[in-house]
Amino acid sequence: MSQRLQNTDAYILMQFVAATKHLLAFKPAEAQREMALLGMPYLRKLQANGHDLQTCADLMRAAHGLPQRPVGKAA
């Protein structure tokens, strides 16, 4: 069975970046709060593809060109 394009990690991450790239201009605390709200659907889709929370966070940060960091750690 093949995976639909909309369910691939690359597509999910492209949509995530498009929906959240404007947040990079915000102050870190504001951006983090909004990113948590806007990013949750994409995080859930990545989890549905079999990724654990740490991997999802790393993929989402990398999609924005940000360094990975442990989940729960302050920026």
PyMOL Python script that loads the backbone (N, CA, C, O; Angstrom):
from pymol import cmd

cmd.read_pdbstr("""\
ATOM      1  N   MET A   1       0.856  -1.177   0.000  1.00  0.00           N
ATOM      2  CA  MET A   1       0.000   0.000   0.000  1.00  0.00           C
ATOM      3  C   MET A   1       0.901   1.240   0.000  1.00  0.00           C
ATOM      4  O   MET A   1       1.825   1.333   0.808  1.00  0.00           O
ATOM      5  N   SER A   2       0.641   2.174  -0.887  1.00  0.00           N
ATOM      6  CA  SER A   2       1.438   3.395  -0.949  1.00  0.00           C
ATOM      7  C   SER A   2       0.815   4.484  -0.073  1.00  0.00           C
ATOM      8  O   SER A   2      -0.394   4.516   0.153  1.00  0.00           O
ATOM      9  N   GLN A   3       1.676   5.362   0.403  1.00  0.00           N
ATOM     10  CA  GLN A   3       1.236   6.450   1.263  1.00  0.00           C
ATOM     11  C   GLN A   3       0.839   7.646   0.397  1.00  0.00           C
ATOM     12  O   GLN A   3       1.531   7.979  -0.566  1.00  0.00           O
ATOM     13  N   ARG A   4      -0.261   8.280   0.739  1.00  0.00           N
ATOM     14  CA  ARG A   4      -0.687   9.471   0.013  1.00  0.00           C
ATOM     15  C   ARG A   4       0.329  10.584   0.238  1.00  0.00           C
ATOM     16  O   ARG A   4       0.901  10.689   1.323  1.00  0.00           O
ATOM     17  N   LEU A   5       0.555  11.404  -0.761  1.00  0.00           N
ATOM     18  CA  LEU A   5       1.518  12.493  -0.671  1.00  0.00           C
ATOM     19  C   LEU A   5       1.248  13.373   0.541  1.00  0.00           C
ATOM     20  O   LEU A   5       2.190  13.780   1.222  1.00  0.00           O
ATOM     21  N   GLN A   6      -0.022  13.677   0.829  1.00  0.00           N
ATOM     22  CA  GLN A   6      -0.372  14.562   1.934  1.00  0.00           C
ATOM     23  C   GLN A   6      -0.010  13.969   3.293  1.00  0.00           C
ATOM     24  O   GLN A   6       0.015  14.688   4.292  1.00  0.00           O
ATOM     25  N   ASN A   7       0.267  12.675   3.343  1.00  0.00           N
ATOM     26  CA  ASN A   7       0.611  12.021   4.599  1.00  0.00           C
ATOM     27  C   ASN A   7       2.105  11.776   4.765  1.00  0.00           C
ATOM     28  O   ASN A   7       2.525  11.186   5.760  1.00  0.00           O
ATOM     29  N   THR A   8       2.915  12.221   3.806  1.00  0.00           N
ATOM     30  CA  THR A   8       4.355  12.018   3.924  1.00  0.00           C
ATOM     31  C   THR A   8       4.954  13.058   4.860  1.00  0.00           C
ATOM     32  O   THR A   8       4.424  14.159   5.005  1.00  0.00           O
ATOM     33  N   ASP A   9       6.051  12.700   5.486  1.00  0.00           N
ATOM     34  CA  ASP A   9       6.719  13.623   6.404  1.00  0.00           C
ATOM     35  C   ASP A   9       7.093  14.923   5.702  1.00  0.00           C
ATOM     36  O   ASP A   9       6.898  16.007   6.253  1.00  0.00           O
ATOM     37  N   ALA A  10       7.626  14.819   4.494  1.00  0.00           N
ATOM     38  CA  ALA A  10       8.058  16.016   3.768  1.00  0.00           C
ATOM     39  C   ALA A  10       6.892  16.970   3.523  1.00  0.00           C
ATOM     40  O   ALA A  10       7.026  18.178   3.716  1.00  0.00           O
ATOM     41  N   TYR A  11       5.766  16.438   3.105  1.00  0.00           N
ATOM     42  CA  TYR A  11       4.597  17.274   2.834  1.00  0.00           C
ATOM     43  C   TYR A  11       4.082  17.908   4.123  1.00  0.00           C
ATOM     44  O   TYR A  11       3.752  19.094   4.146  1.00  0.00           O
ATOM     45  N   ILE A  12       4.015  17.124   5.187  1.00  0.00           N
ATOM     46  CA  ILE A  12       3.554  17.637   6.476  1.00  0.00           C
ATOM     47  C   ILE A  12       4.464  18.770   6.936  1.00  0.00           C
ATOM     48  O   ILE A  12       3.985  19.802   7.406  1.00  0.00           O
ATOM     49  N   LEU A  13       5.760  18.581   6.804  1.00  0.00           N
ATOM     50  CA  LEU A  13       6.712  19.611   7.240  1.00  0.00           C
ATOM     51  C   LEU A  13       6.649  20.853   6.354  1.00  0.00           C
ATOM     52  O   LEU A  13       6.803  21.968   6.854  1.00  0.00           O
ATOM     53  N   MET A  14       6.426  20.686   5.050  1.00  0.00           N
ATOM     54  CA  MET A  14       6.266  21.852   4.173  1.00  0.00           C
ATOM     55  C   MET A  14       5.043  22.664   4.591  1.00  0.00           C
ATOM     56  O   MET A  14       5.099  23.893   4.641  1.00  0.00           O
ATOM     57  N   GLN A  15       3.950  21.985   4.888  1.00  0.00           N
ATOM     58  CA  GLN A  15       2.735  22.668   5.321  1.00  0.00           C
ATOM     59  C   GLN A  15       2.954  23.347   6.671  1.00  0.00           C
ATOM     60  O   GLN A  15       2.478  24.460   6.891  1.00  0.00           O
ATOM     61  N   PHE A  16       3.667  22.686   7.567  1.00  0.00           N
ATOM     62  CA  PHE A  16       3.984  23.249   8.881  1.00  0.00           C
ATOM     63  C   PHE A  16       4.782  24.550   8.726  1.00  0.00           C
ATOM     64  O   PHE A  16       4.457  25.556   9.356  1.00  0.00           O
ATOM     65  N   VAL A  17       5.802  24.528   7.907  1.00  0.00           N
ATOM     66  CA  VAL A  17       6.630  25.729   7.707  1.00  0.00           C
ATOM     67  C   VAL A  17       5.792  26.854   7.105  1.00  0.00           C
ATOM     68  O   VAL A  17       5.903  28.002   7.536  1.00  0.00           O
ATOM     69  N   ALA A  18       4.967  26.544   6.128  1.00  0.00           N
ATOM     70  CA  ALA A  18       4.120  27.567   5.500  1.00  0.00           C
ATOM     71  C   ALA A  18       3.169  28.192   6.523  1.00  0.00           C
ATOM     72  O   ALA A  18       2.906  29.393   6.473  1.00  0.00           O
ATOM     73  N   ALA A  19       2.661  27.388   7.438  1.00  0.00           N
ATOM     74  CA  ALA A  19       1.690  27.876   8.421  1.00  0.00           C
ATOM     75  C   ALA A  19       2.336  28.623   9.583  1.00  0.00           C
ATOM     76  O   ALA A  19       1.665  29.384  10.280  1.00  0.00           O
ATOM     77  N   THR A  20       3.636  28.409   9.797  1.00  0.00           N
ATOM     78  CA  THR A  20       4.258  28.974  11.005  1.00  0.00           C
ATOM     79  C   THR A  20       5.469  29.868  10.753  1.00  0.00           C
ATOM     80  O   THR A  20       6.031  30.401  11.709  1.00  0.00           O
ATOM     81  N   LYS A  21       5.887  30.049   9.515  1.00  0.00           N
ATOM     82  CA  LYS A  21       7.116  30.810   9.262  1.00  0.00           C
ATOM     83  C   LYS A  21       7.024  32.251   9.767  1.00  0.00           C
ATOM     84  O   LYS A  21       8.043  32.837  10.133  1.00  0.00           O
ATOM     85  N   HIS A  22       5.833  32.825   9.792  1.00  0.00           N
ATOM     86  CA  HIS A  22       5.680  34.201  10.277  1.00  0.00           C
ATOM     87  C   HIS A  22       6.005  34.315  11.771  1.00  0.00           C
ATOM     88  O   HIS A  22       6.301  35.408  12.255  1.00  0.00           O
ATOM     89  N   LEU A  23       5.953  33.211  12.495  1.00  0.00           N
ATOM     90  CA  LEU A  23       6.204  33.248  13.937  1.00  0.00           C
ATOM     91  C   LEU A  23       7.673  33.472  14.278  1.00  0.00           C
ATOM     92  O   LEU A  23       7.991  33.871  15.398  1.00  0.00           O
ATOM     93  N   LEU A  24       8.562  33.225  13.338  1.00  0.00           N
ATOM     94  CA  LEU A  24       9.986  33.404  13.604  1.00  0.00           C
ATOM     95  C   LEU A  24      10.334  34.869  13.844  1.00  0.00           C
ATOM     96  O   LEU A  24      11.396  35.169  14.391  1.00  0.00           O
ATOM     97  N   ALA A  25       9.460  35.776  13.444  1.00  0.00           N
ATOM     98  CA  ALA A  25       9.691  37.204  13.663  1.00  0.00           C
ATOM     99  C   ALA A  25       9.247  37.645  15.061  1.00  0.00           C
ATOM    100  O   ALA A  25       9.572  38.753  15.490  1.00  0.00           O
ATOM    101  N   PHE A  26       8.514  36.795  15.770  1.00  0.00           N
ATOM    102  CA  PHE A  26       8.020  37.126  17.109  1.00  0.00           C
ATOM    103  C   PHE A  26       9.126  36.973  18.144  1.00  0.00           C
ATOM    104  O   PHE A  26      10.153  36.348  17.881  1.00  0.00           O
ATOM    105  N   LYS A  27       8.909  37.545  19.312  1.00  0.00           N
ATOM    106  CA  LYS A  27       9.803  37.313  20.444  1.00  0.00           C
ATOM    107  C   LYS A  27       9.698  35.833  20.814  1.00  0.00           C
ATOM    108  O   LYS A  27       8.637  35.232  20.645  1.00  0.00           O
ATOM    109  N   PRO A  28      10.788  35.237  21.321  1.00  0.00           N
ATOM    110  CA  PRO A  28      10.794  33.794  21.590  1.00  0.00           C
ATOM    111  C   PRO A  28       9.612  33.283  22.412  1.00  0.00           C
ATOM    112  O   PRO A  28       9.030  32.258  22.057  1.00  0.00           O
ATOM    113  N   ALA A  29       9.242  33.951  23.483  1.00  0.00           N
ATOM    114  CA  ALA A  29       8.138  33.463  24.325  1.00  0.00           C
ATOM    115  C   ALA A  29       6.818  33.472  23.552  1.00  0.00           C
ATOM    116  O   ALA A  29       6.033  32.529  23.648  1.00  0.00           O
ATOM    117  N   GLU A  30       6.578  34.533  22.792  1.00  0.00           N
ATOM    118  CA  GLU A  30       5.357  34.622  21.987  1.00  0.00           C
ATOM    119  C   GLU A  30       5.369  33.568  20.881  1.00  0.00           C
ATOM    120  O   GLU A  30       4.366  32.896  20.641  1.00  0.00           O
ATOM    121  N   ALA A  31       6.506  33.432  20.217  1.00  0.00           N
ATOM    122  CA  ALA A  31       6.618  32.469  19.122  1.00  0.00           C
ATOM    123  C   ALA A  31       6.400  31.052  19.632  1.00  0.00           C
ATOM    124  O   ALA A  31       5.728  30.250  18.983  1.00  0.00           O
ATOM    125  N   GLN A  32       6.959  30.747  20.776  1.00  0.00           N
ATOM    126  CA  GLN A  32       6.829  29.393  21.326  1.00  0.00           C
ATOM    127  C   GLN A  32       5.372  29.067  21.648  1.00  0.00           C
ATOM    128  O   GLN A  32       4.897  27.964  21.377  1.00  0.00           O
ATOM    129  N   ARG A  33       4.683  30.020  22.218  1.00  0.00           N
ATOM    130  CA  ARG A  33       3.273  29.826  22.576  1.00  0.00           C
ATOM    131  C   ARG A  33       2.422  29.608  21.321  1.00  0.00           C
ATOM    132  O   ARG A  33       1.612  28.682  21.270  1.00  0.00           O
ATOM    133  N   GLU A  34       2.607  30.451  20.325  1.00  0.00           N
ATOM    134  CA  GLU A  34       1.843  30.339  19.085  1.00  0.00           C
ATOM    135  C   GLU A  34       2.237  29.089  18.295  1.00  0.00           C
ATOM    136  O   GLU A  34       1.391  28.439  17.681  1.00  0.00           O
ATOM    137  N   MET A  35       3.531  28.762  18.320  1.00  0.00           N
ATOM    138  CA  MET A  35       4.006  27.584  17.610  1.00  0.00           C
ATOM    139  C   MET A  35       3.370  26.328  18.191  1.00  0.00           C
ATOM    140  O   MET A  35       3.039  25.396  17.458  1.00  0.00           O
ATOM    141  N   ALA A  36       3.202  26.309  19.506  1.00  0.00           N
ATOM    142  CA  ALA A  36       2.566  25.154  20.155  1.00  0.00           C
ATOM    143  C   ALA A  36       1.127  25.002  19.672  1.00  0.00           C
ATOM    144  O   ALA A  36       0.658  23.887  19.444  1.00  0.00           O
ATOM    145  N   LEU A  37       0.442  26.109  19.519  1.00  0.00           N
ATOM    146  CA  LEU A  37      -0.954  26.057  19.057  1.00  0.00           C
ATOM    147  C   LEU A  37      -1.050  25.684  17.583  1.00  0.00           C
ATOM    148  O   LEU A  37      -1.783  24.766  17.214  1.00  0.00           O
ATOM    149  N   LEU A  38      -0.313  26.393  16.754  1.00  0.00           N
ATOM    150  CA  LEU A  38      -0.394  26.162  15.314  1.00  0.00           C
ATOM    151  C   LEU A  38       0.284  24.860  14.892  1.00  0.00           C
ATOM    152  O   LEU A  38      -0.117  24.237  13.908  1.00  0.00           O
ATOM    153  N   GLY A  39       1.294  24.458  15.625  1.00  0.00           N
ATOM    154  CA  GLY A  39       2.065  23.281  15.243  1.00  0.00           C
ATOM    155  C   GLY A  39       1.469  21.954  15.668  1.00  0.00           C
ATOM    156  O   GLY A  39       1.857  20.909  15.146  1.00  0.00           O
ATOM    157  N   MET A  40       0.536  21.976  16.606  1.00  0.00           N
ATOM    158  CA  MET A  40      -0.002  20.719  17.148  1.00  0.00           C
ATOM    159  C   MET A  40      -0.587  19.784  16.086  1.00  0.00           C
ATOM    160  O   MET A  40      -0.309  18.586  16.136  1.00  0.00           O
ATOM    161  N   PRO A  41      -1.376  20.267  15.137  1.00  0.00           N
ATOM    162  CA  PRO A  41      -1.906  19.337  14.126  1.00  0.00           C
ATOM    163  C   PRO A  41      -0.799  18.644  13.312  1.00  0.00           C
ATOM    164  O   PRO A  41      -0.934  17.478  12.942  1.00  0.00           O
ATOM    165  N   TYR A  42       0.278  19.363  13.043  1.00  0.00           N
ATOM    166  CA  TYR A  42       1.384  18.802  12.280  1.00  0.00           C
ATOM    167  C   TYR A  42       2.169  17.800  13.131  1.00  0.00           C
ATOM    168  O   TYR A  42       2.610  16.765  12.631  1.00  0.00           O
ATOM    169  N   LEU A  43       2.335  18.107  14.393  1.00  0.00           N
ATOM    170  CA  LEU A  43       2.981  17.184  15.322  1.00  0.00           C
ATOM    171  C   LEU A  43       2.197  15.872  15.390  1.00  0.00           C
ATOM    172  O   LEU A  43       2.785  14.791  15.353  1.00  0.00           O
ATOM    173  N   ARG A  44       0.888  15.970  15.488  1.00  0.00           N
ATOM    174  CA  ARG A  44       0.039  14.772  15.550  1.00  0.00           C
ATOM    175  C   ARG A  44       0.144  13.952  14.260  1.00  0.00           C
ATOM    176  O   ARG A  44       0.154  12.721  14.302  1.00  0.00           O
ATOM    177  N   LYS A  45       0.221  14.631  13.125  1.00  0.00           N
ATOM    178  CA  LYS A  45       0.362  13.908  11.852  1.00  0.00           C
ATOM    179  C   LYS A  45       1.699  13.173  11.782  1.00  0.00           C
ATOM    180  O   LYS A  45       1.766  12.043  11.299  1.00  0.00           O
ATOM    181  N   LEU A  46       2.762  13.818  12.266  1.00  0.00           N
ATOM    182  CA  LEU A  46       4.072  13.161  12.289  1.00  0.00           C
ATOM    183  C   LEU A  46       4.054  11.970  13.250  1.00  0.00           C
ATOM    184  O   LEU A  46       4.633  10.923  12.958  1.00  0.00           O
ATOM    185  N   GLN A  47       3.390  12.134  14.390  1.00  0.00           N
ATOM    186  CA  GLN A  47       3.269  11.016  15.327  1.00  0.00           C
ATOM    187  C   GLN A  47       2.488   9.868  14.685  1.00  0.00           C
ATOM    188  O   GLN A  47       2.822   8.700  14.882  1.00  0.00           O
ATOM    189  N   ALA A  48       1.460  10.198  13.926  1.00  0.00           N
ATOM    190  CA  ALA A  48       0.675   9.166  13.248  1.00  0.00           C
ATOM    191  C   ALA A  48       1.521   8.404  12.225  1.00  0.00           C
ATOM    192  O   ALA A  48       1.211   7.263  11.882  1.00  0.00           O
ATOM    193  N   ASN A  49       2.585   9.038  11.745  1.00  0.00           N
ATOM    194  CA  ASN A  49       3.511   8.380  10.819  1.00  0.00           C
ATOM    195  C   ASN A  49       4.533   7.519  11.556  1.00  0.00           C
ATOM    196  O   ASN A  49       5.402   6.913  10.930  1.00  0.00           O
ATOM    197  N   GLY A  50       4.431   7.464  12.887  1.00  0.00           N
ATOM    198  CA  GLY A  50       5.288   6.567  13.644  1.00  0.00           C
ATOM    199  C   GLY A  50       6.456   7.210  14.364  1.00  0.00           C
ATOM    200  O   GLY A  50       7.298   6.501  14.915  1.00  0.00           O
ATOM    201  N   HIS A  51       6.532   8.537  14.375  1.00  0.00           N
ATOM    202  CA  HIS A  51       7.646   9.214  15.043  1.00  0.00           C
ATOM    203  C   HIS A  51       7.326   9.465  16.513  1.00  0.00           C
ATOM    204  O   HIS A  51       6.178   9.720  16.875  1.00  0.00           O
ATOM    205  N   ASP A  52       8.359   9.390  17.355  1.00  0.00           N
ATOM    206  CA  ASP A  52       8.158   9.733  18.759  1.00  0.00           C
ATOM    207  C   ASP A  52       8.215  11.258  18.905  1.00  0.00           C
ATOM    208  O   ASP A  52       8.560  11.965  17.958  1.00  0.00           O
ATOM    209  N   LEU A  53       7.879  11.747  20.077  1.00  0.00           N
ATOM    210  CA  LEU A  53       7.785  13.191  20.308  1.00  0.00           C
ATOM    211  C   LEU A  53       9.106  13.898  20.033  1.00  0.00           C
ATOM    212  O   LEU A  53       9.116  14.960  19.410  1.00  0.00           O
ATOM    213  N   GLN A  54      10.216  13.332  20.484  1.00  0.00           N
ATOM    214  CA  GLN A  54      11.528  13.949  20.269  1.00  0.00           C
ATOM    215  C   GLN A  54      11.839  14.078  18.783  1.00  0.00           C
ATOM    216  O   GLN A  54      12.314  15.121  18.333  1.00  0.00           O
ATOM    217  N   THR A  55      11.576  13.038  18.033  1.00  0.00           N
ATOM    218  CA  THR A  55      11.836  13.069  16.591  1.00  0.00           C
ATOM    219  C   THR A  55      10.951  14.104  15.903  1.00  0.00           C
ATOM    220  O   THR A  55      11.408  14.830  15.020  1.00  0.00           O
ATOM    221  N   CYS A  56       9.682  14.172  16.310  1.00  0.00           N
ATOM    222  CA  CYS A  56       8.777  15.186  15.747  1.00  0.00           C
ATOM    223  C   CYS A  56       9.321  16.585  15.999  1.00  0.00           C
ATOM    224  O   CYS A  56       9.370  17.411  15.088  1.00  0.00           O
ATOM    225  N   ALA A  57       9.728  16.851  17.235  1.00  0.00           N
ATOM    226  CA  ALA A  57      10.270  18.170  17.584  1.00  0.00           C
ATOM    227  C   ALA A  57      11.523  18.467  16.766  1.00  0.00           C
ATOM    228  O   ALA A  57      11.690  19.580  16.267  1.00  0.00           O
ATOM    229  N   ASP A  58      12.394  17.485  16.628  1.00  0.00           N
ATOM    230  CA  ASP A  58      13.617  17.680  15.839  1.00  0.00           C
ATOM    231  C   ASP A  58      13.291  17.959  14.370  1.00  0.00           C
ATOM    232  O   ASP A  58      13.885  18.847  13.760  1.00  0.00           O
ATOM    233  N   LEU A  59      12.355  17.207  13.808  1.00  0.00           N
ATOM    234  CA  LEU A  59      11.974  17.422  12.413  1.00  0.00           C
ATOM    235  C   LEU A  59      11.370  18.807  12.204  1.00  0.00           C
ATOM    236  O   LEU A  59      11.675  19.483  11.222  1.00  0.00           O
ATOM    237  N   MET A  60      10.521  19.218  13.123  1.00  0.00           N
ATOM    238  CA  MET A  60       9.854  20.512  12.995  1.00  0.00           C
ATOM    239  C   MET A  60      10.836  21.663  13.149  1.00  0.00           C
ATOM    240  O   MET A  60      10.745  22.659  12.431  1.00  0.00           O
ATOM    241  N   ARG A  61      11.770  21.534  14.077  1.00  0.00           N
ATOM    242  CA  ARG A  61      12.790  22.573  14.241  1.00  0.00           C
ATOM    243  C   ARG A  61      13.701  22.612  13.009  1.00  0.00           C
ATOM    244  O   ARG A  61      14.026  23.689  12.508  1.00  0.00           O
ATOM    245  N   ALA A  62      14.108  21.444  12.529  1.00  0.00           N
ATOM    246  CA  ALA A  62      14.979  21.378  11.350  1.00  0.00           C
ATOM    247  C   ALA A  62      14.287  21.957  10.128  1.00  0.00           C
ATOM    248  O   ALA A  62      14.940  22.571   9.284  1.00  0.00           O
ATOM    249  N   ALA A  63      12.986  21.773  10.018  1.00  0.00           N
ATOM    250  CA  ALA A  63      12.236  22.305   8.874  1.00  0.00           C
ATOM    251  C   ALA A  63      12.328  23.826   8.819  1.00  0.00           C
ATOM    252  O   ALA A  63      12.265  24.418   7.741  1.00  0.00           O
ATOM    253  N   HIS A  64      12.477  24.458   9.984  1.00  0.00           N
ATOM    254  CA  HIS A  64      12.644  25.910  10.047  1.00  0.00           C
ATOM    255  C   HIS A  64      14.117  26.306  10.071  1.00  0.00           C
ATOM    256  O   HIS A  64      14.439  27.490  10.166  1.00  0.00           O
ATOM    257  N   GLY A  65      15.008  25.326   9.987  1.00  0.00           N
ATOM    258  CA  GLY A  65      16.439  25.613  10.005  1.00  0.00           C
ATOM    259  C   GLY A  65      16.966  25.923  11.390  1.00  0.00           C
ATOM    260  O   GLY A  65      18.015  26.552  11.530  1.00  0.00           O
ATOM    261  N   LEU A  66      16.249  25.486  12.417  1.00  0.00           N
ATOM    262  CA  LEU A  66      16.657  25.721  13.794  1.00  0.00           C
ATOM    263  C   LEU A  66      17.384  24.500  14.334  1.00  0.00           C
ATOM    264  O   LEU A  66      17.099  23.375  13.922  1.00  0.00           O
ATOM    265  N   PRO A  67      18.323  24.711  15.253  1.00  0.00           N
ATOM    266  CA  PRO A  67      19.014  23.548  15.839  1.00  0.00           C
ATOM    267  C   PRO A  67      18.063  22.738  16.706  1.00  0.00           C
ATOM    268  O   PRO A  67      17.148  23.284  17.322  1.00  0.00           O
ATOM    269  N   GLN A  68      18.289  21.432  16.745  1.00  0.00           N
ATOM    270  CA  GLN A  68      17.470  20.576  17.592  1.00  0.00           C
ATOM    271  C   GLN A  68      17.862  20.793  19.051  1.00  0.00           C
ATOM    272  O   GLN A  68      19.001  21.142  19.362  1.00  0.00           O
ATOM    273  N   ARG A  69      16.902  20.580  19.924  1.00  0.00           N
ATOM    274  CA  ARG A  69      17.163  20.661  21.354  1.00  0.00           C
ATOM    275  C   ARG A  69      16.247  19.673  22.053  1.00  0.00           C
ATOM    276  O   ARG A  69      15.205  19.303  21.513  1.00  0.00           O
ATOM    277  N   PRO A  70      16.613  19.254  23.214  1.00  0.00           N
ATOM    278  CA  PRO A  70      15.754  18.301  23.942  1.00  0.00           C
ATOM    279  C   PRO A  70      14.382  18.898  24.216  1.00  0.00           C
ATOM    280  O   PRO A  70      14.268  20.083  24.531  1.00  0.00           O
ATOM    281  N   VAL A  71      13.352  18.088  24.099  1.00  0.00           N
ATOM    282  CA  VAL A  71      11.988  18.516  24.385  1.00  0.00           C
ATOM    283  C   VAL A  71      11.917  18.947  25.842  1.00  0.00           C
ATOM    284  O   VAL A  71      12.477  18.288  26.719  1.00  0.00           O
ATOM    285  N   GLY A  72      11.221  20.065  26.101  1.00  0.00           N
ATOM    286  CA  GLY A  72      11.059  20.556  27.464  1.00  0.00           C
ATOM    287  C   GLY A  72      12.150  21.495  27.927  1.00  0.00           C
ATOM    288  O   GLY A  72      12.057  22.048  29.023  1.00  0.00           O
ATOM    289  N   LYS A  73      13.174  21.690  27.127  1.00  0.00           N
ATOM    290  CA  LYS A  73      14.265  22.591  27.496  1.00  0.00           C
ATOM    291  C   LYS A  73      13.987  23.981  26.930  1.00  0.00           C
ATOM    292  O   LYS A  73      13.438  24.115  25.836  1.00  0.00           O
ATOM    293  N   ALA A  74      14.361  24.990  27.666  1.00  0.00           N
ATOM    294  CA  ALA A  74      14.158  26.372  27.226  1.00  0.00           C
ATOM    295  C   ALA A  74      15.114  26.684  26.073  1.00  0.00           C
ATOM    296  O   ALA A  74      16.195  26.105  25.959  1.00  0.00           O
ATOM    297  N   ALA A  75      14.687  27.602  25.241  1.00  0.00           N
ATOM    298  CA  ALA A  75      15.514  27.984  24.074  1.00  0.00           C
ATOM    299  C   ALA A  75      16.723  28.769  24.494  1.00  0.00           C
ATOM    300  O   ALA A  75      17.523  29.170  23.648  1.00  0.00           O
TER     301      ALA A  75
END
""", "prot")
cmd.dss("prot")
cmd.show_as("cartoon", "prot")
cmd.util.cbc("prot")
cmd.orient("prot")
